[in-house]
């Protein structure tokens, strides 16, 4: 994941970092909600916006 530099791996690293912050941190609920929404936004971007990049990498 860290060796291959593509938009999909960058999004995965961001998702992993934000999720790690949710698990490791002890924050108030509003901050946690913002992080969960950020993960949902990144997953949406990875699924729908970067789909054409996945096909270019496989060829």
PDB file of N, CA, C and O in Angstrom:
ATOM      1  N   UNK A   1       0.826  -1.181   0.000  1.00  0.00           N
ATOM      2  CA  UNK A   1       0.000   0.000   0.000  1.00  0.00           C
ATOM      3  C   UNK A   1       0.877   1.253   0.000  1.00  0.00           C
ATOM      4  O   UNK A   1       0.523   2.238  -0.648  1.00  0.00           O
ATOM      5  N   UNK A   2       1.980   1.246   0.687  1.00  0.00           N
ATOM      6  CA  UNK A   2       2.823   2.431   0.747  1.00  0.00           C
ATOM      7  C   UNK A   2       3.849   2.487  -0.378  1.00  0.00           C
ATOM      8  O   UNK A   2       4.387   3.558  -0.661  1.00  0.00           O
ATOM      9  N   UNK A   3       4.131   1.363  -1.023  1.00  0.00           N
ATOM     10  CA  UNK A   3       5.131   1.342  -2.089  1.00  0.00           C
ATOM     11  C   UNK A   3       4.543   1.846  -3.395  1.00  0.00           C
ATOM     12  O   UNK A   3       5.201   2.582  -4.130  1.00  0.00           O
ATOM     13  N   UNK A   4       3.329   1.464  -3.685  1.00  0.00           N
ATOM     14  CA  UNK A   4       2.676   1.835  -4.937  1.00  0.00           C
ATOM     15  C   UNK A   4       1.974   3.182  -4.762  1.00  0.00           C
ATOM     16  O   UNK A   4       1.066   3.310  -3.940  1.00  0.00           O
ATOM     17  N   UNK A   5       2.394   4.185  -5.533  1.00  0.00           N
ATOM     18  CA  UNK A   5       1.844   5.528  -5.397  1.00  0.00           C
ATOM     19  C   UNK A   5       0.763   5.753  -6.441  1.00  0.00           C
ATOM     20  O   UNK A   5       1.053   6.061  -7.598  1.00  0.00           O
ATOM     21  N   UNK A   6      -0.483   5.596  -6.020  1.00  0.00           N
ATOM     22  CA  UNK A   6      -1.618   5.866  -6.887  1.00  0.00           C
ATOM     23  C   UNK A   6      -2.689   6.539  -6.036  1.00  0.00           C
ATOM     24  O   UNK A   6      -2.588   6.571  -4.809  1.00  0.00           O
ATOM     25  N   UNK A   7      -3.696   7.067  -6.682  1.00  0.00           N
ATOM     26  CA  UNK A   7      -4.762   7.756  -5.953  1.00  0.00           C
ATOM     27  C   UNK A   7      -5.506   6.795  -5.033  1.00  0.00           C
ATOM     28  O   UNK A   7      -5.923   7.184  -3.941  1.00  0.00           O
ATOM     29  N   UNK A   8      -5.676   5.562  -5.454  1.00  0.00           N
ATOM     30  CA  UNK A   8      -6.395   4.587  -4.634  1.00  0.00           C
ATOM     31  C   UNK A   8      -5.626   4.275  -3.346  1.00  0.00           C
ATOM     32  O   UNK A   8      -6.228   4.182  -2.276  1.00  0.00           O
ATOM     33  N   UNK A   9      -4.323   4.116  -3.439  1.00  0.00           N
ATOM     34  CA  UNK A   9      -3.545   3.819  -2.230  1.00  0.00           C
ATOM     35  C   UNK A   9      -3.450   5.030  -1.313  1.00  0.00           C
ATOM     36  O   UNK A   9      -3.392   4.872  -0.094  1.00  0.00           O
ATOM     37  N   UNK A  10      -3.434   6.231  -1.872  1.00  0.00           N
ATOM     38  CA  UNK A  10      -3.418   7.428  -1.036  1.00  0.00           C
ATOM     39  C   UNK A  10      -4.707   7.525  -0.234  1.00  0.00           C
ATOM     40  O   UNK A  10      -4.681   7.847   0.954  1.00  0.00           O
ATOM     41  N   UNK A  11      -5.827   7.249  -0.878  1.00  0.00           N
ATOM     42  CA  UNK A  11      -7.113   7.269  -0.181  1.00  0.00           C
ATOM     43  C   UNK A  11      -7.145   6.196   0.907  1.00  0.00           C
ATOM     44  O   UNK A  11      -7.653   6.447   2.000  1.00  0.00           O
ATOM     45  N   UNK A  12      -6.613   5.009   0.629  1.00  0.00           N
ATOM     46  CA  UNK A  12      -6.588   3.942   1.626  1.00  0.00           C
ATOM     47  C   UNK A  12      -5.744   4.316   2.830  1.00  0.00           C
ATOM     48  O   UNK A  12      -6.118   4.006   3.962  1.00  0.00           O
ATOM     49  N   UNK A  13      -4.615   4.976   2.613  1.00  0.00           N
ATOM     50  CA  UNK A  13      -3.760   5.402   3.719  1.00  0.00           C
ATOM     51  C   UNK A  13      -4.479   6.455   4.563  1.00  0.00           C
ATOM     52  O   UNK A  13      -4.398   6.424   5.791  1.00  0.00           O
ATOM     53  N   UNK A  14      -5.177   7.381   3.918  1.00  0.00           N
ATOM     54  CA  UNK A  14      -5.936   8.383   4.668  1.00  0.00           C
ATOM     55  C   UNK A  14      -7.048   7.731   5.499  1.00  0.00           C
ATOM     56  O   UNK A  14      -7.266   8.110   6.650  1.00  0.00           O
ATOM     57  N   UNK A  15      -7.744   6.761   4.920  1.00  0.00           N
ATOM     58  CA  UNK A  15      -8.795   6.058   5.658  1.00  0.00           C
ATOM     59  C   UNK A  15      -8.201   5.340   6.862  1.00  0.00           C
ATOM     60  O   UNK A  15      -8.764   5.386   7.956  1.00  0.00           O
ATOM     61  N   UNK A  16      -7.073   4.683   6.665  1.00  0.00           N
ATOM     62  CA  UNK A  16      -6.420   3.962   7.758  1.00  0.00           C
ATOM     63  C   UNK A  16      -5.985   4.921   8.865  1.00  0.00           C
ATOM     64  O   UNK A  16      -6.163   4.622  10.046  1.00  0.00           O
ATOM     65  N   UNK A  17      -5.419   6.065   8.498  1.00  0.00           N
ATOM     66  CA  UNK A  17      -4.947   7.024   9.495  1.00  0.00           C
ATOM     67  C   UNK A  17      -6.103   7.618  10.299  1.00  0.00           C
ATOM     68  O   UNK A  17      -5.998   7.772  11.516  1.00  0.00           O
ATOM     69  N   UNK A  18      -7.190   7.946   9.633  1.00  0.00           N
ATOM     70  CA  UNK A  18      -8.342   8.506  10.346  1.00  0.00           C
ATOM     71  C   UNK A  18      -8.979   7.458  11.252  1.00  0.00           C
ATOM     72  O   UNK A  18      -9.361   7.765  12.382  1.00  0.00           O
ATOM     73  N   UNK A  19      -9.096   6.221  10.765  1.00  0.00           N
ATOM     74  CA  UNK A  19      -9.663   5.147  11.582  1.00  0.00           C
ATOM     75  C   UNK A  19      -8.792   4.863  12.799  1.00  0.00           C
ATOM     76  O   UNK A  19      -9.308   4.579  13.880  1.00  0.00           O
ATOM     77  N   UNK A  20      -7.487   4.936  12.631  1.00  0.00           N
ATOM     78  CA  UNK A  20      -6.579   4.730  13.754  1.00  0.00           C
ATOM     79  C   UNK A  20      -6.770   5.825  14.802  1.00  0.00           C
ATOM     80  O   UNK A  20      -6.719   5.560  16.003  1.00  0.00           O
ATOM     81  N   UNK A  21      -6.988   7.053  14.339  1.00  0.00           N
ATOM     82  CA  UNK A  21      -7.239   8.147  15.263  1.00  0.00           C
ATOM     83  C   UNK A  21      -8.535   7.970  16.042  1.00  0.00           C
ATOM     84  O   UNK A  21      -8.624   8.370  17.203  1.00  0.00           O
ATOM     85  N   UNK A  22      -9.532   7.377  15.413  1.00  0.00           N
ATOM     86  CA  UNK A  22     -10.795   7.118  16.116  1.00  0.00           C
ATOM     87  C   UNK A  22     -10.587   6.075  17.209  1.00  0.00           C
ATOM     88  O   UNK A  22     -11.087   6.229  18.323  1.00  0.00           O
ATOM     89  N   UNK A  23      -9.855   5.024  16.893  1.00  0.00           N
ATOM     90  CA  UNK A  23      -9.656   3.939  17.858  1.00  0.00           C
ATOM     91  C   UNK A  23      -8.732   4.368  18.988  1.00  0.00           C
ATOM     92  O   UNK A  23      -9.001   4.065  20.150  1.00  0.00           O
ATOM     93  N   UNK A  24      -7.649   5.067  18.668  1.00  0.00           N
ATOM     94  CA  UNK A  24      -6.642   5.414  19.663  1.00  0.00           C
ATOM     95  C   UNK A  24      -7.023   6.635  20.493  1.00  0.00           C
ATOM     96  O   UNK A  24      -6.603   6.756  21.644  1.00  0.00           O
ATOM     97  N   UNK A  25      -7.809   7.534  19.924  1.00  0.00           N
ATOM     98  CA  UNK A  25      -8.113   8.774  20.618  1.00  0.00           C
ATOM     99  C   UNK A  25      -9.321   8.680  21.526  1.00  0.00           C
ATOM    100  O   UNK A  25     -10.220   7.864  21.323  1.00  0.00           O
ATOM    101  N   UNK A  26      -9.319   9.530  22.522  1.00  0.00           N
ATOM    102  CA  UNK A  26     -10.450   9.643  23.441  1.00  0.00           C
ATOM    103  C   UNK A  26     -10.943  11.076  23.336  1.00  0.00           C
ATOM    104  O   UNK A  26     -10.548  11.951  24.107  1.00  0.00           O
ATOM    105  N   UNK A  27     -11.812  11.291  22.367  1.00  0.00           N
ATOM    106  CA  UNK A  27     -12.266  12.639  22.078  1.00  0.00           C
ATOM    107  C   UNK A  27     -13.766  12.749  22.294  1.00  0.00           C
ATOM    108  O   UNK A  27     -14.445  11.762  22.576  1.00  0.00           O
ATOM    109  N   UNK A  28     -14.265  13.964  22.157  1.00  0.00           N
ATOM    110  CA  UNK A  28     -15.696  14.160  22.308  1.00  0.00           C
ATOM    111  C   UNK A  28     -16.432  13.621  21.088  1.00  0.00           C
ATOM    112  O   UNK A  28     -15.822  13.336  20.057  1.00  0.00           O
ATOM    113  N   UNK A  29     -17.722  13.488  21.215  1.00  0.00           N
ATOM    114  CA  UNK A  29     -18.510  12.814  20.187  1.00  0.00           C
ATOM    115  C   UNK A  29     -18.584  13.596  18.878  1.00  0.00           C
ATOM    116  O   UNK A  29     -18.663  12.983  17.814  1.00  0.00           O
ATOM    117  N   UNK A  30     -18.561  14.922  18.920  1.00  0.00           N
ATOM    118  CA  UNK A  30     -18.617  15.712  17.699  1.00  0.00           C
ATOM    119  C   UNK A  30     -17.373  15.490  16.837  1.00  0.00           C
ATOM    120  O   UNK A  30     -17.470  15.378  15.615  1.00  0.00           O
ATOM    121  N   UNK A  31     -16.225  15.429  17.468  1.00  0.00           N
ATOM    122  CA  UNK A  31     -14.987  15.170  16.735  1.00  0.00           C
ATOM    123  C   UNK A  31     -15.000  13.770  16.119  1.00  0.00           C
ATOM    124  O   UNK A  31     -14.546  13.583  14.991  1.00  0.00           O
ATOM    125  N   UNK A  32     -15.514  12.798  16.849  1.00  0.00           N
ATOM    126  CA  UNK A  32     -15.601  11.440  16.330  1.00  0.00           C
ATOM    127  C   UNK A  32     -16.575  11.368  15.160  1.00  0.00           C
ATOM    128  O   UNK A  32     -16.320  10.658  14.187  1.00  0.00           O
ATOM    129  N   UNK A  33     -17.682  12.092  15.243  1.00  0.00           N
ATOM    130  CA  UNK A  33     -18.649  12.128  14.159  1.00  0.00           C
ATOM    131  C   UNK A  33     -18.037  12.731  12.900  1.00  0.00           C
ATOM    132  O   UNK A  33     -18.283  12.244  11.797  1.00  0.00           O
ATOM    133  N   UNK A  34     -17.253  13.773  13.056  1.00  0.00           N
ATOM    134  CA  UNK A  34     -16.579  14.395  11.911  1.00  0.00           C
ATOM    135  C   UNK A  34     -15.609  13.415  11.263  1.00  0.00           C
ATOM    136  O   UNK A  34     -15.520  13.355  10.037  1.00  0.00           O
ATOM    137  N   UNK A  35     -14.890  12.655  12.062  1.00  0.00           N
ATOM    138  CA  UNK A  35     -13.960  11.657  11.521  1.00  0.00           C
ATOM    139  C   UNK A  35     -14.694  10.541  10.793  1.00  0.00           C
ATOM    140  O   UNK A  35     -14.243  10.085   9.742  1.00  0.00           O
ATOM    141  N   UNK A  36     -15.810  10.101  11.336  1.00  0.00           N
ATOM    142  CA  UNK A  36     -16.600   9.053  10.672  1.00  0.00           C
ATOM    143  C   UNK A  36     -17.140   9.568   9.343  1.00  0.00           C
ATOM    144  O   UNK A  36     -17.136   8.838   8.352  1.00  0.00           O
ATOM    145  N   UNK A  37     -17.599  10.803   9.310  1.00  0.00           N
ATOM    146  CA  UNK A  37     -18.071  11.390   8.055  1.00  0.00           C
ATOM    147  C   UNK A  37     -16.934  11.547   7.048  1.00  0.00           C
ATOM    148  O   UNK A  37     -17.146  11.382   5.847  1.00  0.00           O
ATOM    149  N   UNK A  38     -15.736  11.863   7.525  1.00  0.00           N
ATOM    150  CA  UNK A  38     -14.583  11.963   6.636  1.00  0.00           C
ATOM    151  C   UNK A  38     -14.243  10.603   6.019  1.00  0.00           C
ATOM    152  O   UNK A  38     -13.904  10.520   4.838  1.00  0.00           O
ATOM    153  N   UNK A  39     -14.334   9.547   6.818  1.00  0.00           N
ATOM    154  CA  UNK A  39     -14.086   8.207   6.291  1.00  0.00           C
ATOM    155  C   UNK A  39     -15.152   7.836   5.269  1.00  0.00           C
ATOM    156  O   UNK A  39     -14.840   7.252   4.231  1.00  0.00           O
ATOM    157  N   UNK A  40     -16.401   8.168   5.554  1.00  0.00           N
ATOM    158  CA  UNK A  40     -17.470   7.875   4.607  1.00  0.00           C
ATOM    159  C   UNK A  40     -17.262   8.626   3.297  1.00  0.00           C
ATOM    160  O   UNK A  40     -17.502   8.072   2.225  1.00  0.00           O
ATOM    161  N   UNK A  41     -16.823   9.871   3.369  1.00  0.00           N
ATOM    162  CA  UNK A  41     -16.546  10.658   2.169  1.00  0.00           C
ATOM    163  C   UNK A  41     -15.388  10.062   1.367  1.00  0.00           C
ATOM    164  O   UNK A  41     -15.452   9.997   0.140  1.00  0.00           O
ATOM    165  N   UNK A  42     -14.340   9.632   2.050  1.00  0.00           N
ATOM    166  CA  UNK A  42     -13.215   9.012   1.354  1.00  0.00           C
ATOM    167  C   UNK A  42     -13.608   7.684   0.701  1.00  0.00           C
ATOM    168  O   UNK A  42     -13.164   7.380  -0.406  1.00  0.00           O
ATOM    169  N   UNK A  43     -14.435   6.899   1.384  1.00  0.00           N
ATOM    170  CA  UNK A  43     -14.902   5.645   0.785  1.00  0.00           C
ATOM    171  C   UNK A  43     -15.766   5.912  -0.434  1.00  0.00           C
ATOM    172  O   UNK A  43     -15.672   5.193  -1.428  1.00  0.00           O
ATOM    173  N   UNK A  44     -16.611   6.945  -0.371  1.00  0.00           N
ATOM    174  CA  UNK A  44     -17.430   7.322  -1.514  1.00  0.00           C
ATOM    175  C   UNK A  44     -16.543   7.749  -2.687  1.00  0.00           C
ATOM    176  O   UNK A  44     -16.779   7.351  -3.828  1.00  0.00           O
ATOM    177  N   UNK A  45     -15.540   8.550  -2.403  1.00  0.00           N
ATOM    178  CA  UNK A  45     -14.625   9.001  -3.463  1.00  0.00           C
ATOM    179  C   UNK A  45     -13.879   7.829  -4.081  1.00  0.00           C
ATOM    180  O   UNK A  45     -13.715   7.762  -5.299  1.00  0.00           O
ATOM    181  N   UNK A  46     -13.430   6.909  -3.242  1.00  0.00           N
ATOM    182  CA  UNK A  46     -12.689   5.758  -3.760  1.00  0.00           C
ATOM    183  C   UNK A  46     -13.569   4.877  -4.634  1.00  0.00           C
ATOM    184  O   UNK A  46     -13.110   4.359  -5.653  1.00  0.00           O
ATOM    185  N   UNK A  47     -14.821   4.702  -4.248  1.00  0.00           N
ATOM    186  CA  UNK A  47     -15.696   3.805  -4.990  1.00  0.00           C
ATOM    187  C   UNK A  47     -16.192   4.413  -6.298  1.00  0.00           C
ATOM    188  O   UNK A  47     -16.214   3.736  -7.325  1.00  0.00           O
ATOM    189  N   UNK A  48     -16.589   5.678  -6.270  1.00  0.00           N
ATOM    190  CA  UNK A  48     -17.264   6.255  -7.429  1.00  0.00           C
ATOM    191  C   UNK A  48     -16.399   7.200  -8.256  1.00  0.00           C
ATOM    192  O   UNK A  48     -16.567   7.261  -9.474  1.00  0.00           O
ATOM    193  N   UNK A  49     -15.488   7.933  -7.643  1.00  0.00           N
ATOM    194  CA  UNK A  49     -14.741   8.935  -8.395  1.00  0.00           C
ATOM    195  C   UNK A  49     -13.441   8.403  -8.987  1.00  0.00           C
ATOM    196  O   UNK A  49     -13.011   8.882 -10.036  1.00  0.00           O
ATOM    197  N   UNK A  50     -12.807   7.432  -8.351  1.00  0.00           N
ATOM    198  CA  UNK A  50     -11.530   6.925  -8.832  1.00  0.00           C
ATOM    199  C   UNK A  50     -11.659   5.591  -9.547  1.00  0.00           C
ATOM    200  O   UNK A  50     -10.677   4.858  -9.666  1.00  0.00           O
ATOM    201  N   UNK A  51     -12.837   5.267 -10.018  1.00  0.00           N
ATOM    202  CA  UNK A  51     -13.061   3.989 -10.682  1.00  0.00           C
ATOM    203  C   UNK A  51     -12.279   3.887 -11.987  1.00  0.00           C
ATOM    204  O   UNK A  51     -11.747   2.821 -12.298  1.00  0.00           O
ATOM    205  N   UNK A  52     -12.196   4.974 -12.761  1.00  0.00           N
ATOM    206  CA  UNK A  52     -11.494   4.933 -14.039  1.00  0.00           C
ATOM    207  C   UNK A  52      -9.980   4.788 -13.853  1.00  0.00           C
ATOM    208  O   UNK A  52      -9.305   4.265 -14.740  1.00  0.00           O
ATOM    209  N   UNK A  53      -9.439   5.238 -12.728  1.00  0.00           N
ATOM    210  CA  UNK A  53      -8.016   5.077 -12.481  1.00  0.00           C
ATOM    211  C   UNK A  53      -7.659   3.613 -12.228  1.00  0.00           C
ATOM    212  O   UNK A  53      -6.562   3.176 -12.573  1.00  0.00           O
ATOM    213  N   UNK A  54      -8.577   2.857 -11.631  1.00  0.00           N
ATOM    214  CA  UNK A  54      -8.326   1.446 -11.368  1.00  0.00           C
ATOM    215  C   UNK A  54      -8.151   0.661 -12.660  1.00  0.00           C
ATOM    216  O   UNK A  54      -7.309  -0.234 -12.732  1.00  0.00           O
ATOM    217  N   UNK A  55      -8.943   0.989 -13.684  1.00  0.00           N
ATOM    218  CA  UNK A  55      -8.837   0.275 -14.941  1.00  0.00           C
ATOM    219  C   UNK A  55      -7.543   0.609 -15.665  1.00  0.00           C
ATOM    220  O   UNK A  55      -6.984  -0.251 -16.345  1.00  0.00           O
ATOM    221  N   UNK A  56      -7.050   1.841 -15.537  1.00  0.00           N
ATOM    222  CA  UNK A  56      -5.804   2.221 -16.183  1.00  0.00           C
ATOM    223  C   UNK A  56      -4.612   1.519 -15.545  1.00  0.00           C
ATOM    224  O   UNK A  56      -3.654   1.178 -16.238  1.00  0.00           O
ATOM    225  N   UNK A  57      -4.659   1.298 -14.228  1.00  0.00           N
ATOM    226  CA  UNK A  57      -3.538   0.664 -13.527  1.00  0.00           C
ATOM    227  C   UNK A  57      -3.438  -0.826 -13.864  1.00  0.00           C
ATOM    228  O   UNK A  57      -2.334  -1.371 -13.877  1.00  0.00           O
ATOM    229  N   UNK A  58      -4.554  -1.494 -14.135  1.00  0.00           N
ATOM    230  CA  UNK A  58      -4.535  -2.930 -14.392  1.00  0.00           C
ATOM    231  C   UNK A  58      -3.941  -3.253 -15.744  1.00  0.00           C
ATOM    232  O   UNK A  58      -3.410  -4.349 -15.925  1.00  0.00           O
ATOM    233  N   UNK A  59      -4.007  -2.347 -16.698  1.00  0.00           N
ATOM    234  CA  UNK A  59      -3.526  -2.626 -18.052  1.00  0.00           C
ATOM    235  C   UNK A  59      -2.038  -2.559 -18.163  1.00  0.00           C
ATOM    236  O   UNK A  59      -1.489  -2.772 -19.245  1.00  0.00           O
TER     237      UNK A  59
END
